[in-house]
Amino acid sequence: MFNGVLWIMKTGSPWRDLPMEFGPWQTVYKRFWQWAKYGIWDEILQELAQDADMEAIMIDASFIKLHQHGTGAKGGTSNR
């Protein structure tokens, strides 16, 4: 289940596209939602952040997903 959630976060795919090797997508999503509701994900990330190697931290913004309708507004880009 945990690896299934990580796969979704890494790929940005819809839950329904989760490979069957991780189990039924509905089960993985339900557990993800329950953990989020009860703050378990926050606790996991806080625990991991305590022992972070600050020399190896980087933010990569070279790949940003954008919704298909977010590529341009009505009227084009000439008004920007």
C-alpha positions as CSV (number, residue, x, y, z in Angstrom):
1,M,0.0,0.0,0.0
2,F,2.8,2.4,0.9
3,N,4.6,1.8,-2.3
4,G,1.4,2.3,-4.2
5,V,0.9,5.7,-2.7
6,L,4.6,6.6,-3.5
7,W,4.0,5.5,-7.1
8,I,1.0,7.8,-7.4
9,M,2.9,10.7,-5.9
10,K,5.9,10.1,-8.1
11,T,4.0,9.7,-11.4
12,G,1.1,12.1,-10.8
13,S,-1.2,9.5,-12.4
14,P,-4.9,9.1,-11.5
15,W,-5.6,6.5,-8.8
16,R,-7.4,4.3,-11.4
17,D,-4.1,3.9,-13.3
18,L,-2.3,2.3,-10.2
19,P,-0.7,-0.9,-11.4
20,M,-2.3,-4.1,-10.0
21,E,1.0,-5.1,-8.3
22,F,0.1,-2.6,-5.6
23,G,-3.4,-4.0,-5.1
24,P,-6.8,-2.6,-6.0
25,W,-6.6,1.2,-6.4
26,Q,-9.7,1.7,-4.3
27,T,-8.0,0.0,-1.3
28,V,-4.8,2.0,-1.6
29,Y,-6.7,5.2,-2.0
30,K,-8.9,4.5,1.0
31,R,-5.9,3.8,3.2
32,F,-4.2,6.9,1.9
33,W,-7.3,9.0,2.7
34,Q,-7.6,7.5,6.2
35,W,-3.9,8.2,6.9
36,A,-4.3,11.8,5.7
37,K,-7.4,12.3,7.7
38,Y,-5.7,11.2,10.9
39,G,-2.4,13.0,10.3
40,I,-0.3,9.9,9.9
41,W,1.4,11.3,6.7
42,D,2.4,14.4,8.7
43,E,3.9,12.3,11.4
44,I,5.8,10.2,8.9
45,L,7.2,13.2,7.1
46,Q,8.1,14.9,10.4
47,E,10.0,11.8,11.6
48,L,11.9,11.5,8.3
49,A,12.8,15.2,8.4
50,Q,14.4,14.9,11.8
51,D,17.3,12.9,10.3
52,A,17.5,14.6,6.9
53,D,20.9,15.0,5.3
54,M,20.8,18.8,4.7
55,E,23.7,18.6,2.1
56,A,21.6,16.3,-0.2
57,I,18.4,18.3,-0.2
58,M,17.4,19.9,-3.5
59,I,14.2,21.1,-5.2
60,D,13.7,20.2,-8.8
61,A,11.2,22.4,-10.5
62,S,12.2,21.4,-14.0
63,F,9.1,19.3,-14.4
64,I,5.7,20.8,-13.4
65,K,2.5,19.1,-14.3
66,L,-0.2,21.4,-15.7
67,H,-3.8,20.7,-16.4
68,Q,-4.5,20.5,-20.1
69,H,-6.8,23.6,-19.8
70,G,-4.1,25.6,-18.0
71,T,-2.0,26.1,-21.1
72,G,-3.7,29.2,-22.2
73,A,-6.7,31.4,-21.4
74,K,-9.4,32.4,-23.8
75,G,-8.0,35.0,-26.2
76,G,-4.5,33.6,-26.2
77,T,-1.4,34.9,-24.6
78,S,-1.3,38.4,-26.3
79,N,-3.0,40.0,-23.3
80,R,-0.4,38.9,-20.8
